[in-house]
Amino acid sequence: MSISTITEREIRSQPEVWTRAAAAAADGARVLGAPGERVLVLGCGTSAFVAESLAVLRERAGLGETDAAYASEWTPGRTYDRVVVISRSGTTSEVLDALARVPAGTRTAAVVGVAGTPVAQAADEVLVLDFADEESVVQTRFPTAVLVLARTGFGEDLTAVVEQARAALDAPLPVDVTAFEHFVFLGRSWTYGLAQEAALKIREAAQAWSESYPALDYRHGPVAVAGQRSLVTLFGDADPVLAADVERTGATVRHDDLDPLVQLVQAQRLAVEVARSRGLDADTPRHLTRSVVLG
């Protein structure tokens, strides 16, 4: 299989990266909050979507109340035992600003891809996933590694998921991207964060029309623009009734019987293929840089 971009190489590295993330879960999960702690998770862009998914996963595991918010929008108000920030680069301006606003006495922790960075230095505790750091602007393996570490630390065994990802990556992408111009991703519970991230990949890498919604909300308005050139992907459990309703618009509905993280890997691959079909290079997304650092 020909691999022509840095982004593709990093997408394909995920089974190995996930194995390392799972091995680091025992120590890493403690940074995400001890059982019973009330936790806030903050991020920007991709990391905000990871924060949303992580918050649902932690509460679902019975480990304590967990909220998520955009670092750029958060202002102190509610009381937390711990504030966790996620920043691949460790340099994101809005994340640094948020850390500076955390009330005194609240424990802070940072999940970063690069040690010794400003975000890492500003937090009380640091989890460095340098093995998941990326050269590419478009994030792929860092956010999925954070979620693998979290899910493993919260009590899941993802050994079979790693093998599922490897098998999916070894197979051709099961979508003819030239048949579509509109890409929609729907999720429920923790997979809504993944749906948002999938749609962002399409916009970042391919400059294409993409949307994301909570699955059952899609019929409350957004479905009005679905049509024969729309590809609608359902994350998580299948919903035959929703799928049938969407198909009546002429749209194509996909639901792969895969773990939601593997579905996200497929969406990452889809984004690269859509970019290629449009003559674009996924490694050089328009108007974007690896980190947003405000002057």
C-alpha positions, 0 to 999 in steps of 0.5 A: 500500500502506497503511503504518500503523506505524513498524515497517512503514516501517522494514521497507520501508526495508531495500532502500535501507538494505542498499544503503548497508550494502554501500557501507560494507562495505570499511571496516566489514569491517575492524572485524569483524576482519582476516583471520587474527584470532581473533574473538569477537562478542557481543550481547544479544537480536537482536544475539546472533542476529546475532553467531551468524550473523556468526561462521559467515559469517566462518569460512565465508569463511576469515577466521579462527576466530570465536566468538559468545556472549551478552554477558550470559553471557560470561566471559573464558577463551579467547584472542581477538585481537579482541572485537566487540560489537553494540548498536543503541542503544549503551547496552546494560548487559550489553554495556558490562559485557562490554567491561569484562571483556575482557582487557587487550591484546585489541582491542575494536570496537563496531557501533552505530546511534548515535555517541557512546554509552557502548558506542561510547566504550568500544571501541577501534574503532567502526562507526556504522550511523546510517543503519540506526538505528531509532525502533521498539522491535522491531529490523528494519533494523539487524540485517539491515544489519549482516549485509549489510555483513558478507556484502559485506565477506566477499566476497559480491555482494548486488546481486541480493538487494537487488532480491529484497527490493524485489520481495518487499516490493512483493508481498502477504504470501503467508500468511493469518496468521489460519489459524495460532496457532503459528509455528516457524522452522528454520535451518541454519548461519548461518541458524539465527541468522535463525530465532531472530530471526524467532521473536523478532519474533513474540513481541515484536510479536505476543505469539504462540507462536513457536519456533526450532530448528536444522532437523534437530533439530526432529524430536528432540522439538519436533515433538511440538507441531506441528499443523494451526494450526502454520506451520513456515518453513524458512530457507536451502536446502530440505529435502524430507525434513524438510518431508514429516516435518513436514507429516505432523503436519498443520502447514503448511511454508513454504520461499520460494525467497529469500535467507535475509535476504529470508526474514527480511524476510518474517518481520518482515512476518508478525510485524506482520500477526499483531500486527494480527490480534490488535488489537496495535500492533507499535510498542508491544510489551508490557514492552519498551523500545528498550534495556535499561539496568540500574540 
